[in-house]
């Protein structure tokens, strides 16, 4: 956090041609150039330091519910963190008056004090309100403020981040892990926080983040740096003893003032969220015998192979081709967020129809189609990263037309435009040695949310859906068959 604000945290770099730019020479040249010219040196190498404007919202930031339009709140001067346990809230300062972080043993003492607190789980867990419809939550929050909770809410909003101690054990159950870290029962969460760190009784940890302030670029960097630092330079060990810093004088338990109306909001929020969670199905697939190395040996883009498998599986299950969304970061531009990459192409359509029919072509012909799909996908990936997609451009034009009043241009009323924006396959990748899995829900009721990871030796995807509109387990079966088909084709044509 301090390195971000001191502007000394190094950016991630996007390399158009890693063999040319991801080198010692590149790093030496850019280091020797004055800061006013280092960007030009990077440009000449075809390397683009990624925008870091999102990083400033990583800490001390909360999304505030408002009627019809939320706002982001930030207080960068706040020194405290928020801890949740059993739906109860605690705060304590993690920086001293001079801006220095507390000693690890002092932090340990404060956290142990909270863990040892015998206060029972909250009867009316306010955090569940952050799961509600935004306008409903806005009204509920306004009521909470009106009855005397302004200061308590302000402390939650301004906290550096939220640490949630969950009284559950994962015990190696990946299905439970996915459901718990994606949504849980909402009672020990404050989903409006920029991010929350979640920790279970048996030591599983995750980050759950609110998406309006930023994208995976910032949150993944935080996750990776935190894991690397704590692994290579641990400040706390199993035998570390808490300090005698009198944590009871440092930790404050927050108390909400509640009337019958506030309690009704919470009660209804719990019912609504339980119904929503019960409507969501989450499953996953792991391919343990193939990974990034195999893709490179076959001279196929790993990301294109994953996306092709998604297309083959959906075509095998449903017999159709549908709007498919893949998120592509545009952080190569100042304040860049994302562009849409459209992985469903004429090349993938040709392959799906060929591989899924009974009298399919030879494996050598199918392998050539796979490589064509890869070439097209790589081109689209570069274009999207360089801001050459069409989705965000058209979205901006449509919003301007709507704000201007009058009749919308014909393109925005065309059924084809509506169809391509109804993203039945919504996909995003989160591949890092620091991350076991990631997940998100479908963006439409009849869609799939596909969060996938690509490692050197394995592949995986988390599949979320709303039955009966979509059959998640059936899609997993088709996806496994698709991977088997694709790798068998590539292996047979490579021998």
PLY file of the C-alpha trace (Angstrom):
ply
format ascii 1.0
element vertex 495
property float x
property float y
property float z
element edge 494
property int vertex1
property int vertex2
end_header
0.00 0.00 0.00
2.78 2.43 0.92
4.73 1.58 -2.24
1.66 2.39 -4.36
1.20 5.78 -2.73
4.92 6.54 -2.89
4.76 5.69 -6.62
7.65 3.22 -6.42
5.73 0.03 -7.20
6.88 -1.27 -10.58
4.18 -1.84 -13.21
3.36 -5.04 -14.99
4.56 -5.00 -18.61
2.69 -6.26 -21.67
5.12 -7.63 -24.28
3.93 -7.75 -27.88
6.95 -9.92 -28.69
8.38 -11.38 -25.46
11.44 -12.82 -27.23
12.42 -9.28 -28.21
11.39 -7.28 -25.15
11.17 -9.55 -22.11
14.95 -9.51 -21.87
17.79 -8.24 -19.71
18.64 -5.68 -22.42
15.14 -4.19 -22.26
15.25 -3.87 -18.48
18.74 -2.32 -18.59
17.81 0.26 -21.23
14.59 1.34 -19.53
16.35 1.58 -16.17
19.09 3.83 -17.58
16.70 6.15 -19.42
15.34 9.16 -17.49
11.77 8.64 -16.29
10.46 11.19 -18.79
11.77 9.06 -21.68
11.56 5.50 -20.33
8.10 5.08 -21.85
9.54 5.75 -25.31
12.27 3.17 -24.80
9.62 0.62 -23.87
7.60 1.58 -26.94
10.58 0.97 -29.23
10.91 -2.53 -27.79
7.19 -3.20 -28.34
6.64 -3.39 -24.59
3.89 -1.50 -22.79
4.04 -0.80 -19.05
0.48 -1.34 -17.88
-1.62 1.40 -16.36
-1.62 1.40 -12.56
-4.49 3.83 -11.90
-6.67 1.01 -10.53
-4.13 0.21 -7.82
-5.00 3.42 -6.00
-8.50 2.08 -5.32
-7.29 -1.24 -3.95
-7.24 0.01 -0.36
-9.57 2.16 1.78
-12.28 1.94 -0.89
-15.94 0.92 -0.73
-18.86 0.96 -3.13
-21.71 2.96 -1.60
-25.29 2.06 -2.62
-27.32 4.93 -4.06
-30.70 4.95 -5.76
-30.14 4.01 -9.43
-26.40 4.81 -9.35
-23.80 3.82 -6.77
-20.69 5.79 -5.86
-17.15 4.88 -4.83
-15.91 6.18 -1.49
-12.25 6.37 -0.52
-10.45 7.69 2.55
-6.74 7.17 1.99
-5.92 8.64 5.41
-7.67 5.91 7.39
-5.24 3.64 9.26
-7.54 0.85 10.38
-8.60 -2.49 8.97
-11.98 -4.16 9.40
-12.25 -7.71 10.73
-15.45 -9.76 10.57
-16.21 -12.84 12.65
-19.63 -14.39 13.02
-21.22 -11.39 11.32
-19.70 -9.05 13.95
-17.38 -6.18 13.04
-14.09 -5.17 14.67
-11.61 -2.44 13.79
-8.09 -1.59 14.86
-5.32 0.64 13.50
-2.55 -1.15 11.65
-0.44 2.01 11.24
0.91 4.20 14.01
0.72 7.99 14.10
3.88 8.23 11.95
2.51 5.95 9.25
4.58 2.92 10.21
2.92 -0.47 10.19
2.56 -2.14 13.57
4.99 -4.86 14.54
3.90 -8.34 13.37
3.58 -9.57 16.96
1.25 -6.63 17.73
-0.92 -7.43 14.72
-0.97 -11.06 15.79
-2.09 -10.05 19.28
-4.99 -7.99 17.91
-6.15 -10.76 15.57
-5.88 -13.38 18.31
-7.92 -11.14 20.61
-10.69 -11.04 17.98
-10.53 -14.79 17.38
-10.74 -15.43 21.13
-13.74 -13.12 21.58
-16.70 -15.21 22.76
-19.39 -12.90 21.37
-21.99 -15.16 19.65
-22.71 -14.80 15.92
-24.75 -11.70 15.11
-28.48 -12.27 15.41
-29.03 -9.64 12.71
-25.93 -9.78 10.45
-25.85 -6.40 8.72
-23.36 -7.62 6.09
-26.07 -9.62 4.35
-27.60 -6.33 3.20
-24.68 -5.91 0.77
-26.09 -8.91 -1.14
-29.41 -7.16 -1.78
-30.72 -5.40 -4.86
-28.77 -2.14 -4.95
-31.79 0.15 -4.62
-33.12 -1.93 -1.72
-29.73 -1.76 -0.02
-29.56 1.99 -0.65
-32.87 2.47 1.17
-31.81 0.15 3.99
-28.48 1.94 4.40
-30.18 5.33 4.49
-32.44 4.01 7.25
-29.42 2.69 9.18
-27.83 6.12 8.96
-31.04 7.82 10.07
-31.22 5.77 13.27
-27.67 6.53 14.35
-25.20 4.31 12.47
-23.32 6.91 10.41
-20.05 6.55 12.34
-20.11 2.74 12.30
-20.74 2.62 8.56
-18.03 5.22 7.98
-15.48 3.04 9.79
-16.39 0.05 7.62
-16.31 2.11 4.43
-12.92 3.69 5.14
-11.13 0.55 6.35
-8.02 -0.52 4.44
-9.70 -3.82 3.59
-11.89 -6.42 5.27
-10.55 -9.61 6.80
-13.25 -12.27 7.26
-12.63 -15.09 9.72
-15.04 -17.85 8.69
-16.07 -20.51 11.18
-16.00 -23.30 8.58
-13.57 -25.97 7.39
-13.02 -26.72 3.69
-11.33 -30.06 4.40
-10.24 -30.45 0.78
-13.78 -30.25 -0.65
-13.29 -28.18 -3.80
-17.04 -27.94 -4.48
-17.60 -26.44 -1.04
-14.55 -24.21 -1.44
-15.94 -22.71 -4.64
-19.38 -22.03 -3.20
-18.07 -20.71 0.09
-15.53 -18.31 -1.34
-17.75 -17.14 -4.20
-20.85 -16.37 -2.15
-21.18 -18.22 1.24
-24.36 -17.26 3.14
-23.41 -13.56 3.03
-23.63 -13.12 6.79
-19.89 -12.70 7.40
-19.22 -10.53 4.35
-19.21 -6.89 3.30
-19.36 -7.35 -0.46
-19.15 -3.59 -1.10
-15.52 -3.47 0.06
-12.88 -3.17 -2.68
-11.73 -6.61 -1.58
-12.11 -8.94 1.35
-9.61 -11.52 2.48
-11.39 -14.71 3.53
-9.80 -17.26 5.86
-11.33 -20.51 7.09
-10.61 -22.41 10.31
-8.39 -24.88 8.47
-6.31 -22.22 6.74
-7.81 -21.93 3.27
-7.69 -18.35 2.00
-9.25 -16.37 -0.84
-9.90 -12.86 -2.06
-13.43 -11.80 -2.96
-13.47 -8.45 -4.74
-16.01 -5.88 -5.84
-15.61 -5.24 -9.57
-16.61 -1.63 -10.22
-13.34 -0.04 -9.06
-10.98 -2.34 -10.95
-10.19 -5.60 -12.68
-8.19 -8.74 -12.10
-4.95 -6.97 -13.07
-4.69 -5.19 -9.72
-6.15 -7.88 -7.48
-3.96 -10.63 -8.96
-0.83 -8.49 -8.53
-1.74 -7.97 -4.88
-2.40 -11.68 -4.38
0.90 -12.69 -6.02
3.05 -10.13 -4.23
1.45 -10.92 -0.88
2.02 -14.66 -1.27
5.58 -14.21 -2.52
6.52 -11.87 0.32
4.90 -13.94 3.06
6.51 -17.13 1.70
10.01 -15.77 1.14
10.13 -13.30 4.05
7.65 -14.53 6.66
7.18 -12.22 9.65
5.06 -14.70 11.58
5.84 -18.36 12.29
3.81 -21.07 14.04
5.87 -20.50 17.18
5.53 -16.68 17.14
4.04 -15.36 20.37
1.60 -12.41 20.40
3.02 -9.27 21.97
1.83 -7.74 25.22
0.43 -4.67 23.46
-2.88 -4.77 25.37
-5.04 -5.54 22.31
-8.21 -4.86 24.31
-7.23 -1.19 24.19
-6.55 -1.27 20.44
-9.43 -3.37 19.09
-12.92 -1.90 18.97
-16.04 -3.98 18.37
-18.58 -2.06 16.31
-22.18 -1.99 17.51
-25.10 -1.23 15.20
-28.25 0.43 16.47
-31.20 -1.50 15.07
-34.94 -0.96 15.15
-37.67 -3.28 13.89
-37.49 -1.86 10.38
-33.72 -2.45 10.16
-34.16 -6.00 11.45
-36.83 -6.62 8.82
-34.41 -5.45 6.10
-31.83 -7.96 7.35
-34.35 -10.80 7.67
-35.64 -10.26 4.14
-32.09 -9.92 2.81
-31.17 -13.32 4.27
-34.19 -14.94 2.61
-33.52 -13.30 -0.75
-29.84 -14.22 -0.73
-30.50 -17.81 0.28
-32.93 -18.17 -2.62
-30.42 -16.64 -5.02
-27.58 -18.92 -3.88
-29.83 -21.97 -4.14
-30.57 -21.05 -7.76
-26.87 -21.08 -8.67
-25.05 -24.29 -9.62
-21.25 -24.45 -9.51
-19.06 -27.27 -10.73
-15.56 -27.62 -12.13
-13.29 -29.60 -14.40
-9.59 -30.39 -14.07
-7.43 -31.74 -16.89
-4.36 -33.03 -15.07
-2.50 -34.64 -17.97
-2.25 -31.63 -20.30
-1.25 -28.01 -19.87
0.51 -24.98 -21.27
3.64 -26.95 -22.16
1.67 -29.36 -24.35
-0.03 -26.48 -26.16
3.31 -24.90 -26.94
4.73 -28.20 -28.12
1.79 -28.42 -30.53
2.38 -24.76 -31.53
-1.12 -23.79 -30.41
-2.03 -20.83 -28.21
-3.07 -22.19 -24.77
-5.84 -19.60 -24.47
-7.15 -20.38 -27.94
-7.28 -24.08 -27.07
-9.33 -23.40 -23.93
-11.73 -21.19 -25.84
-12.02 -23.72 -28.65
-12.88 -26.43 -26.11
-15.65 -24.20 -24.70
-17.10 -23.81 -28.21
-16.85 -27.52 -29.04
-18.51 -28.47 -25.75
-21.40 -26.04 -26.15
-21.98 -27.11 -29.75
-21.84 -30.76 -28.68
-24.38 -30.12 -25.89
-26.78 -27.68 -27.57
-25.96 -27.76 -31.28
-25.67 -23.98 -31.50
-23.16 -21.15 -31.58
-23.81 -18.28 -29.18
-22.41 -14.92 -28.13
-19.18 -15.52 -26.25
-17.35 -12.98 -24.13
-13.72 -13.10 -23.10
-12.32 -10.26 -21.02
-9.15 -8.65 -22.38
-7.27 -6.05 -20.37
-6.60 -2.69 -22.03
-4.30 -1.56 -19.23
-1.71 -0.75 -21.91
-3.66 2.52 -22.16
-3.99 5.21 -19.51
-7.01 4.36 -17.33
-7.63 1.31 -19.54
-10.06 -1.29 -18.22
-11.14 -4.03 -20.61
-12.15 -4.80 -24.18
-14.23 -7.75 -25.30
-12.51 -10.50 -27.19
-14.96 -12.56 -29.27
-13.67 -16.17 -29.30
-16.59 -17.58 -31.32
-15.29 -17.11 -34.86
-15.87 -18.59 -38.30
-12.73 -20.67 -37.69
-14.09 -22.17 -34.45
-17.48 -22.73 -36.10
-15.85 -24.67 -38.92
-13.92 -26.87 -36.50
-16.90 -27.53 -34.20
-19.10 -28.63 -37.08
-16.33 -30.84 -38.43
-15.29 -32.52 -35.17
-18.83 -33.09 -33.89
-20.18 -34.85 -36.97
-20.08 -38.61 -37.47
-18.16 -38.56 -40.77
-15.55 -36.10 -39.60
-12.36 -35.25 -41.53
-8.98 -36.84 -40.86
-7.02 -35.87 -37.78
-4.45 -34.06 -39.88
-7.20 -31.91 -41.42
-8.73 -31.27 -38.00
-5.31 -30.36 -36.58
-4.89 -27.79 -39.35
-8.28 -26.33 -38.36
-7.18 -26.12 -34.70
-4.06 -24.21 -35.72
-6.15 -21.88 -37.86
-8.39 -21.23 -34.84
-5.25 -20.44 -32.84
-3.96 -17.98 -35.45
-7.28 -16.14 -35.56
-7.52 -16.08 -31.77
-3.99 -14.70 -31.33
-4.79 -11.90 -33.78
-8.00 -11.04 -31.94
-6.15 -11.10 -28.62
-3.56 -8.58 -29.80
-6.23 -6.37 -31.36
-8.32 -6.34 -28.18
-5.32 -5.54 -25.97
-4.44 -2.67 -28.29
-7.97 -1.23 -28.15
-8.98 -2.46 -31.59
-12.14 -4.30 -30.52
-15.62 -3.06 -31.38
-17.68 -3.76 -28.25
-16.56 -0.87 -26.05
-16.69 1.55 -28.97
-20.28 0.62 -29.79
-21.22 0.66 -26.11
-19.95 4.23 -25.82
-21.86 5.32 -28.92
-25.05 3.69 -27.64
-24.75 5.41 -24.26
-24.23 8.76 -25.97
-27.29 8.14 -28.14
-29.38 7.24 -25.09
-28.26 10.34 -23.22
-29.03 12.50 -26.23
-32.65 11.36 -26.32
-34.66 10.63 -29.41
-34.72 7.45 -31.45
-31.77 5.08 -31.17
-29.80 4.45 -34.39
-30.93 1.33 -36.24
-27.84 -0.71 -35.36
-28.71 -0.60 -31.65
-32.23 -1.86 -32.35
-31.08 -4.71 -34.56
-31.74 -8.22 -33.16
-28.16 -9.17 -34.05
-26.83 -6.43 -31.76
-29.06 -7.66 -28.94
-27.95 -11.26 -29.54
-24.23 -10.53 -29.44
-24.65 -8.63 -26.17
-26.54 -11.51 -24.56
-23.35 -13.32 -23.60
-24.35 -16.92 -22.96
-20.71 -17.95 -22.60
-18.99 -15.41 -20.34
-15.35 -16.35 -19.88
-12.33 -15.00 -18.04
-8.94 -16.44 -17.23
-7.07 -16.30 -13.94
-3.84 -18.22 -14.32
-1.23 -17.90 -11.61
0.79 -20.23 -9.39
-0.71 -18.22 -6.51
-4.29 -19.15 -7.35
-5.95 -22.57 -7.04
-9.19 -21.46 -8.72
-11.41 -18.46 -9.38
-15.05 -18.06 -10.19
-18.00 -15.82 -11.03
-21.64 -16.26 -11.89
-23.23 -16.23 -15.36
-24.06 -12.76 -16.68
-27.42 -13.90 -18.11
-29.93 -16.38 -16.71
-29.46 -18.83 -19.59
-25.69 -18.58 -19.63
-22.53 -20.11 -18.22
-19.87 -18.33 -16.18
-16.55 -19.93 -17.20
-13.53 -19.01 -15.08
-10.53 -20.92 -16.34
-6.87 -21.43 -15.49
-3.93 -22.62 -17.55
-0.85 -24.02 -15.83
2.25 -25.66 -17.25
1.07 -29.20 -16.55
-2.70 -28.87 -16.19
-5.86 -26.99 -17.14
-9.01 -26.21 -15.23
-12.31 -24.36 -15.35
-15.06 -23.45 -12.90
-18.52 -23.60 -14.49
-21.43 -21.66 -12.99
-25.02 -21.81 -14.25
-28.66 -21.32 -13.31
-30.55 -24.60 -13.77
-32.79 -25.55 -15.42
-31.86 -22.94 -18.04
-28.41 -24.55 -18.37
-27.08 -27.97 -17.40
-23.69 -27.48 -15.75
-22.79 -31.15 -15.16
-23.81 -31.99 -18.72
-21.61 -29.20 -20.03
-18.69 -30.51 -17.97
-19.12 -33.94 -19.61
-19.07 -32.34 -23.07
-16.09 -30.19 -22.10
-14.08 -33.20 -20.96
-14.88 -34.95 -24.25
-13.85 -31.81 -26.14
-10.45 -31.69 -24.41
-9.93 -35.40 -25.08
-10.78 -34.91 -28.75
-8.59 -31.85 -29.25
-5.50 -33.28 -27.58
-5.90 -36.64 -29.31
-6.12 -34.88 -32.68
-3.02 -32.80 -31.95
-1.04 -35.79 -30.67
-1.89 -38.03 -33.61
-1.02 -35.35 -36.15
2.22 -34.50 -34.33
3.67 -38.03 -34.52
0 1
1 2
2 3
3 4
4 5
5 6
6 7
7 8
8 9
9 10
10 11
11 12
12 13
13 14
14 15
15 16
16 17
17 18
18 19
19 20
20 21
21 22
22 23
23 24
24 25
25 26
26 27
27 28
28 29
29 30
30 31
31 32
32 33
33 34
34 35
35 36
36 37
37 38
38 39
39 40
40 41
41 42
42 43
43 44
44 45
45 46
46 47
47 48
48 49
49 50
50 51
51 52
52 53
53 54
54 55
55 56
56 57
57 58
58 59
59 60
60 61
61 62
62 63
63 64
64 65
65 66
66 67
67 68
68 69
69 70
70 71
71 72
72 73
73 74
74 75
75 76
76 77
77 78
78 79
79 80
80 81
81 82
82 83
83 84
84 85
85 86
86 87
87 88
88 89
89 90
90 91
91 92
92 93
93 94
94 95
95 96
96 97
97 98
98 99
99 100
100 101
101 102
102 103
103 104
104 105
105 106
106 107
107 108
108 109
109 110
110 111
111 112
112 113
113 114
114 115
115 116
116 117
117 118
118 119
119 120
120 121
121 122
122 123
123 124
124 125
125 126
126 127
127 128
128 129
129 130
130 131
131 132
132 133
133 134
134 135
135 136
136 137
137 138
138 139
139 140
140 141
141 142
142 143
143 144
144 145
145 146
146 147
147 148
148 149
149 150
150 151
151 152
152 153
153 154
154 155
155 156
156 157
157 158
158 159
159 160
160 161
161 162
162 163
163 164
164 165
165 166
166 167
167 168
168 169
169 170
170 171
171 172
172 173
173 174
174 175
175 176
176 177
177 178
178 179
179 180
180 181
181 182
182 183
183 184
184 185
185 186
186 187
187 188
188 189
189 190
190 191
191 192
192 193
193 194
194 195
195 196
196 197
197 198
198 199
199 200
200 201
201 202
202 203
203 204
204 205
205 206
206 207
207 208
208 209
209 210
210 211
211 212
212 213
213 214
214 215
215 216
216 217
217 218
218 219
219 220
220 221
221 222
222 223
223 224
224 225
225 226
226 227
227 228
228 229
229 230
230 231
231 232
232 233
233 234
234 235
235 236
236 237
237 238
238 239
239 240
240 241
241 242
242 243
243 244
244 245
245 246
246 247
247 248
248 249
249 250
250 251
251 252
252 253
253 254
254 255
255 256
256 257
257 258
258 259
259 260
260 261
261 262
262 263
263 264
264 265
265 266
266 267
267 268
268 269
269 270
270 271
271 272
272 273
273 274
274 275
275 276
276 277
277 278
278 279
279 280
280 281
281 282
282 283
283 284
284 285
285 286
286 287
287 288
288 289
289 290
290 291
291 292
292 293
293 294
294 295
295 296
296 297
297 298
298 299
299 300
300 301
301 302
302 303
303 304
304 305
305 306
306 307
307 308
308 309
309 310
310 311
311 312
312 313
313 314
314 315
315 316
316 317
317 318
318 319
319 320
320 321
321 322
322 323
323 324
324 325
325 326
326 327
327 328
328 329
329 330
330 331
331 332
332 333
333 334
334 335
335 336
336 337
337 338
338 339
339 340
340 341
341 342
342 343
343 344
344 345
345 346
346 347
347 348
348 349
349 350
350 351
351 352
352 353
353 354
354 355
355 356
356 357
357 358
358 359
359 360
360 361
361 362
362 363
363 364
364 365
365 366
366 367
367 368
368 369
369 370
370 371
371 372
372 373
373 374
374 375
375 376
376 377
377 378
378 379
379 380
380 381
381 382
382 383
383 384
384 385
385 386
386 387
387 388
388 389
389 390
390 391
391 392
392 393
393 394
394 395
395 396
396 397
397 398
398 399
399 400
400 401
401 402
402 403
403 404
404 405
405 406
406 407
407 408
408 409
409 410
410 411
411 412
412 413
413 414
414 415
415 416
416 417
417 418
418 419
419 420
420 421
421 422
422 423
423 424
424 425
425 426
426 427
427 428
428 429
429 430
430 431
431 432
432 433
433 434
434 435
435 436
436 437
437 438
438 439
439 440
440 441
441 442
442 443
443 444
444 445
445 446
446 447
447 448
448 449
449 450
450 451
451 452
452 453
453 454
454 455
455 456
456 457
457 458
458 459
459 460
460 461
461 462
462 463
463 464
464 465
465 466
466 467
467 468
468 469
469 470
470 471
471 472
472 473
473 474
474 475
475 476
476 477
477 478
478 479
479 480
480 481
481 482
482 483
483 484
484 485
485 486
486 487
487 488
488 489
489 490
490 491
491 492
492 493
493 494
